[in-house]
Structure formats: structure tokens, C-alpha cells
Amino acid sequence: QVQLVESGGGPVQAGDSLRLSCEIHGRASELYAMGWFRQPPGKEREFVGRIGWNNEVTSYAGSVEGRFTICRDNGKNTMYLQMTSLMLADSAVYFCARLWSTGRYDAWGPGTQVTVSS
């Protein structure tokens, strides 16, 4: 069983930076790849990026590549999403999730709201 808790969201202005955290609670949490997703208001949830268990592989959605960076600190059981040059379109509820060996994301946090204003 794994539990995920996001934090760090809030209101920001366009062009600002913000760092989200995802605390990972559970056995062997450091062994799993993790992902970030977001759900803009009135839209479907979308992939933001993914990171391997030891920071060796990351991938990003085209809409955030070059602006967002994912990293993790396994010693602290925490994954981070560093967001820069935030745009209005980045407003969403952000979720972290665990990538299970089946290739599906099987555990999700409750989400943290990011609101970008002009």
C-alpha cells in the first residue's frame, strides 16, 4: 500500500515559479517510477512528466518541457515538480502518481491546486 500527498500549490502570477512536492509513504517507495499529472478546469487529466526510480530517466509533456523539472529525493521519500515561467494554461489541479510494474499508474494523491493569474 502506498499513499501519496501533494503540497505546494497556490495562487501565482504568470511568469512566476513554484515547486510542488509529493510525499511518498509506503514500503520500498524508492523503487518505483513516479509521474506528475494535472487536470485543468473543465478538462481531462493530462500527463505532465515522469521520473525513474533513481532520477535516471525523465520525460515531459511537450507543453511543459523546458519549463518544468521533475526530481526526487529518495532519502526524503519525496518527488518534486519545479515549475518556472508559469502561464495561465498551467492552472490545474496537480497530481502525483506511482507507476506500477504493469505500466499503469495505480496510486494517486488527492491533488494540489495551482492557479496562475495575469
Salt bridges, closest charged atoms under 4 A:
GLU23 OE1 - HIS25 NE2 3.20
GLU46 OE2 - ARG38 NE 2.60
ASP90 OD1 - ARG38 NH1 2.83
ASP90 OD2 - ARG67 NH1 2.74
ASP106 OD2 - ARG98 NH2 2.64
